[in-house]
Amino acid sequence: MTAAPAPLPLDVASVEAWASAHAPGFRGPAVATKFPTGQSNPTYLIETPDRKYVLRRKPPGKLLKSAHAVDREFRVLSALQKAGFPAPRPIALCEDDAVIGSAFYLMEHVDGRIFWDPALPELPREARAAIFAAMAQGLADLHKIDVAAIGLADYGKPGSYFARQLQRWTEQYRASETGTIADMDRLMAWLADHVPADDGRVALVHGDWRIDNMIFDRDEPKLVAVLDWELSTLGHPFADLAYQCMQWRLPAANAYGEPPRVGESKGLGGIDRKAIGVPTEAEYVADYCRRAGIGGVPDWPFLLAFSFFRYAAIAQGVYKRALDGNASNPLRGRMLGEAVPLMAKLAMEIVEKGP
C-alpha cells in the first residue's frame, strides 16, 4: 500500500478497511495518489487491482461554517443519477471522522479529457466551438432538472438567492479576511445596494461551473461528467452562467506572457476569440438562452460583479487555510490569495465601466 505524500497524507489502510465493508466490490490492496487540484476538498485517486475510484474528503482543522460539505456532494451526485445527468456515480459515504480524520466519500473514476485552459490550445481550431456548445447544453440541461422528481426539493431555500448568497459570502470573506482590500469593501457595498428583485426562477445550480470541472469524451465533444458539486444548491440559474463567463474576462497571461497566477483558472482575456474559434461571451450567453428556452439575461452587470466577488471570497478562504496549514495544495492556496485583489478589481471595472 502506498499513501499519498504530504501535505494531507491519506491513511490508506483505514480507507481499505472501511471500503471493504461499505463499498460493494471493493478489494485491496489500494494505492492512493493525491490530485494536485481540488482546492476545497482534497481529492485522491484510489487504484485497486480491479478498478479505480476517487475519494473526496473534508480538509482537517477548523473549517468555516457550512463549508466542505462532502455529504451534500454525495447526496446531489446520487440524485443526479436519477436525472440521467452526466456526473460520477457515488459509491459510499463515510461520516465518521475517526476513520481517516474527516468525513469522505468514494465515487467512480470517470475516464476522459479535462481541459485546463478555456482557449483549448490542445485542439484544432475547428473542434473548439463544439466543446463550448457541449458546456452550454450541459448547463441548460442542469437547470431544466425537476428537483422534486429527484428528491432535491429541500436542497436549498427557494427565493432571494442573491441576497442570501451575498450575505453568506460576505460573512465567509470577513471570517477569513487577512488584510484590507479596498476594492472588496467597495464591491460588497455596491452589490448590497443593487441586488435585483427576485424573479421566481429556481433551479439546481452547480456553483462552480467552469471548463476545468468537466470531463469530456476521449473522441467526441461530449460532456461525460461534471465534477466538484460542493457548492451546489437550489438557486438562480443565471448565477452559474455568469460565474462561467468570468473566464472570458480573466487574464490569459500575465505581463510576462506566462500563465496568470490566479489559482487553477486561466481566462480568455486579451485573446481574439474569433481567431481561435471560440464564442464570445455574448455568443455563449445567447447559445445558453436558446438551449434553455429563454429570451435573455437581465441584470448582467450585477451577475458578473457578484460572480467575481463570490470567487474572491472562496479564494480568500483557501488562502486563509494555506496560511493556517490546512490547504489541499498550499502553493496554489497562496496563489489564490494573490488573486483576490484582481477579482475585486475586475468586478469594480464592470460596475464602473459596464460589462
C-alpha positions in Angstrom: 0.0 0.0 0.0 1.2 3.5 -0.8 -0.1 6.6 1.0 -0.3 10.0 -0.7 2.6 12.3 0.0 2.3 15.2 2.4 0.6 17.6 2.7 -2.7 16.0 3.8 -1.5 12.3 3.6 -4.2 9.7 3.4 -4.4 6.7 5.8 -4.9 4.1 3.0 -5.0 1.2 5.4 -8.1 2.7 7.1 -9.7 3.5 3.8 -9.1 -0.1 2.7 -10.7 -1.5 5.8 -13.7 0.8 5.7 -14.3 0.5 1.9 -14.1 -3.3 2.1 -17.0 -3.2 4.5 -19.1 -0.4 2.9 -18.2 -0.2 -0.9 -19.7 -3.1 -2.9 -17.0 -5.0 -4.8 -14.0 -3.1 -3.2 -10.9 -5.2 -2.9 -7.4 -4.1 -1.9 -4.6 -3.6 -1.9 -5.0 0.1 -2.8 -2.7 2.8 -3.9 -3.6 6.5 -3.2 -2.4 9.4 -5.2 -3.5 12.9 -4.3 -4.6 15.1 -7.2 -2.8 18.5 -7.2 -6.2 20.2 -7.8 -9.2 20.2 -5.6 -8.5 23.3 -3.5 -11.6 23.0 -1.3 -12.0 19.3 -0.6 -8.7 17.2 -1.0 -9.2 14.6 -3.7 -7.3 11.3 -4.3 -7.2 8.7 -7.0 -7.6 5.2 -5.4 -6.3 2.4 -7.5 -7.0 -1.3 -6.7 -6.3 -4.4 -8.8 -9.8 -4.4 -10.1 -10.7 -0.7 -10.7 -10.1 2.9 -10.0 -12.0 5.1 -7.5 -11.9 8.8 -6.5 -12.0 9.8 -2.8 -13.1 13.3 -1.7 -12.6 14.3 1.9 -13.1 17.3 4.1 -9.8 19.0 5.0 -8.7 18.7 8.6 -8.6 21.5 11.0 -11.0 24.3 11.9 -13.4 25.0 9.0 -15.7 27.8 8.0 -19.4 27.3 8.7 -21.2 25.3 6.0 -18.0 24.7 4.0 -16.6 21.4 2.6 -20.0 19.6 2.9 -19.0 16.2 1.3 -22.3 14.8 2.5 -24.1 17.3 0.2 -21.8 16.4 -2.7 -22.7 12.7 -2.1 -26.4 13.5 -2.0 -26.5 15.5 -5.1 -24.4 13.0 -7.1 -26.9 10.3 -6.0 -29.8 12.4 -7.2 -28.2 13.3 -10.5 -28.1 9.6 -11.3 -31.9 9.6 -11.3 -31.9 12.5 -13.7 -29.5 10.9 -16.1 -27.2 13.9 -15.8 -23.5 13.3 -16.6 -21.9 13.1 -13.1 -19.7 10.5 -11.4 -21.6 7.7 -9.7 -21.2 7.9 -5.9 -20.4 4.6 -4.2 -20.2 5.1 -0.4 -20.2 7.9 2.2 -18.3 7.9 5.5 -19.4 10.5 8.0 -17.3 9.1 10.8 -14.3 11.4 11.3 -12.5 8.7 13.3 -11.8 6.6 10.1 -9.3 9.0 8.4 -9.7 12.2 10.4 -12.5 13.8 8.4 -15.6 12.7 6.5 -15.2 11.4 3.0 -16.8 9.5 0.1 -15.9 7.3 -2.7 -17.1 7.7 -6.3 -16.4 6.1 -9.6 -13.4 7.2 -11.6 -14.5 8.7 -15.0 -12.1 8.4 -17.9 -11.9 11.3 -20.4 -10.4 14.6 -21.2 -10.1 17.6 -18.8 -9.3 20.9 -20.4 -7.5 23.3 -18.1 -7.3 26.2 -20.5 -10.6 27.6 -22.0 -8.7 28.6 -25.1 -8.3 24.8 -25.8 -4.8 25.0 -27.3 -4.6 21.2 -27.5 -7.5 21.1 -30.0 -7.6 22.2 -33.6 -9.5 25.5 -34.3 -12.4 23.7 -35.9 -13.0 21.5 -32.9 -13.2 24.2 -30.2 -16.7 25.6 -30.7 -18.3 22.2 -30.2 -16.8 22.0 -26.7 -18.4 25.3 -25.7 -21.7 24.1 -27.2 -21.5 21.0 -25.1 -20.9 23.1 -22.0 -23.9 25.4 -22.8 -26.1 22.4 -23.4 -25.0 20.7 -20.1 -25.8 23.9 -18.2 -29.2 24.3 -19.8 -29.9 20.6 -19.1 -28.9 21.0 -15.4 -31.2 24.0 -14.9 -34.2 22.1 -16.5 -34.0 19.2 -14.0 -37.1 18.7 -11.9 -35.6 18.9 -8.5 -38.6 17.4 -6.7 -38.6 14.4 -9.0 -35.0 13.5 -8.0 -35.5 14.2 -4.3 -33.9 17.6 -4.0 -36.9 19.8 -3.3 -35.3 20.6 0.1 -31.7 21.0 -1.2 -31.8 24.8 -0.7 -34.0 27.7 0.3 -36.2 29.0 -2.5 -36.3 32.7 -3.4 -34.0 35.6 -2.6 -31.0 33.7 -3.8 -28.6 36.6 -4.5 -29.5 38.4 -1.3 -28.8 35.2 0.7 -25.6 34.4 -1.2 -24.3 37.9 -0.8 -24.8 37.7 3.0 -23.2 34.2 3.2 -20.1 35.0 1.2 -19.7 38.4 2.9 -19.7 36.6 6.2 -17.3 33.9 4.9 -15.0 36.6 3.5 -14.9 38.5 6.7 -14.2 35.3 8.7 -11.2 34.6 6.5 -10.0 38.1 5.9 -6.3 38.6 6.3 -6.0 42.3 5.3 -7.9 45.2 3.9 -8.7 45.2 0.2 -10.4 48.5 -0.7 -11.9 47.2 -3.9 -13.5 44.3 -2.0 -15.1 46.7 0.5 -16.4 48.9 -2.3 -17.7 45.9 -4.2 -19.6 44.4 -1.3 -21.2 47.8 -0.6 -22.2 48.2 -4.3 -23.6 44.7 -4.5 -25.7 45.2 -1.4 -27.3 48.3 -3.0 -28.0 46.6 -6.3 -29.4 43.1 -5.5 -32.1 42.5 -8.2 -35.7 41.7 -7.3 -36.4 38.0 -7.0 -37.9 36.8 -10.3 -39.0 33.4 -9.0 -36.5 31.3 -11.0 -35.3 28.3 -9.0 -33.0 25.5 -10.3 -30.4 23.1 -9.2 -27.2 25.2 -9.6 -23.7 23.7 -9.7 -21.9 26.7 -8.1 -18.6 26.3 -9.8 -19.5 25.7 -13.5 -16.2 26.1 -15.4 -14.4 24.0 -18.0 -11.8 22.5 -15.7 -14.6 21.0 -13.6 -15.7 18.9 -16.5 -14.7 15.6 -18.2 -15.2 15.2 -21.9 -15.3 12.1 -24.0 -11.9 11.0 -25.4 -13.1 11.2 -29.0 -16.2 13.4 -29.2 -17.2 16.8 -27.9 -19.4 15.2 -25.4 -19.7 16.1 -21.7 -19.4 12.8 -19.8 -19.1 14.1 -16.2 -19.3 17.3 -14.2 -17.2 17.3 -11.1 -17.0 19.3 -7.8 -20.6 19.7 -6.5 -19.6 21.1 -3.1 -21.2 24.5 -3.8 -24.4 23.1 -5.4 -27.7 24.2 -4.1 -31.2 25.4 -5.2 -30.6 28.8 -6.6 -30.8 31.1 -9.5 -29.7 29.6 -12.8 -28.1 32.8 -14.0 -25.6 32.6 -11.2 -24.0 29.5 -12.9 -24.0 31.2 -16.3 -22.4 34.4 -15.0 -19.8 32.5 -13.0 -18.6 30.6 -16.0 -18.5 33.8 -18.0 -15.8 35.2 -15.7 -13.4 33.1 -17.8 -13.9 35.5 -20.8 -12.6 38.3 -18.5 -9.8 36.6 -16.6 -6.3 37.2 -18.0 -4.9 34.6 -20.3 -1.4 35.6 -19.5 0.4 38.0 -17.1 2.6 40.9 -18.1 5.5 38.4 -18.8 3.5 36.2 -21.1 3.2 33.5 -18.5 0.1 31.8 -17.2 -1.7 34.1 -14.7 -1.2 33.4 -11.0 -4.9 33.1 -10.2 -5.1 29.6 -9.0 -6.3 26.9 -11.3 -8.4 29.0 -13.7 -7.0 30.6 -16.9 -9.0 33.0 -18.9 -9.7 34.3 -22.3 -8.9 37.9 -21.6 -6.9 39.6 -24.4 -7.4 36.7 -26.8 -9.1 37.1 -30.2 -11.9 34.7 -29.8 -12.8 34.6 -33.4 -9.3 33.8 -34.4 -9.1 30.8 -32.2 -12.6 29.6 -32.9 -14.3 30.0 -29.6 -17.5 32.0 -29.0 -17.5 35.5 -27.5 -19.2 36.0 -24.1 -22.3 37.4 -25.8 -22.5 34.4 -28.2 -22.1 31.9 -25.4 -24.9 33.6 -23.3 -27.1 33.6 -26.4 -26.5 29.9 -27.0 -27.3 29.1 -23.4 -30.5 31.1 -23.7 -31.5 29.3 -26.9 -30.9 25.9 -25.3 -32.7 26.9 -22.1 -35.6 28.3 -24.0 -35.4 31.8 -22.5 -35.3 35.3 -24.1 -32.3 36.9 -22.4 -30.5 37.6 -19.1 -31.3 40.8 -17.3 -29.0 42.5 -14.6 -25.9 41.2 -16.3 -23.5 43.8 -14.6 -24.7 42.7 -11.2 -24.5 39.0 -12.1 -20.9 39.3 -13.3 -19.8 41.5 -10.4 -21.4 39.2 -7.9 -19.6 36.2 -9.6 -16.2 37.9 -9.2 -17.0 38.7 -5.6 -18.0 35.2 -4.8 -14.9 33.8 -6.5 -12.8 36.2 -4.4 -14.5 35.1 -1.2 -13.9 31.5 -2.0 -10.2 32.2 -2.9 -9.7 34.1 0.4 -11.0 31.1 2.3 -8.5 28.8 0.6 -5.7 31.4 1.2 -6.5 31.5 4.9 -6.4 27.7 5.1 -3.0 27.8 3.4 -1.7 30.2 6.0 -3.1 28.0 8.7 -1.5 24.9 7.2 -4.8 23.2 6.2 -4.8 23.7 2.4 -5.1 20.9 0.0 -2.3 22.5 -2.1 -0.5 25.2 -0.1 1.3 26.8 -3.1 -1.9 27.1 -5.1 -3.7 28.3 -2.0 -1.3 31.2 -1.6 -1.6 31.9 -5.4 -5.4 32.1 -4.9 -4.8 34.6 -2.2 -2.9 36.8 -4.7 -5.9 36.6 -7.0 -8.4 38.2 -4.5 -7.4 41.8 -5.3 -7.6 41.1 -9.1 -11.1 39.6 -8.8 -12.2 42.7 -6.9 -10.6 45.0 -9.4 -12.2 43.2 -12.4 -15.6 43.4 -10.7 -15.3 47.1 -9.9 -14.4 47.7 -13.6 -17.7 46.1 -14.6 -19.5 48.3 -12.0 -17.9 51.5 -13.1 -17.5 50.9 -16.9 -20.2 48.5 -17.7 -20.0 44.9 -18.9 
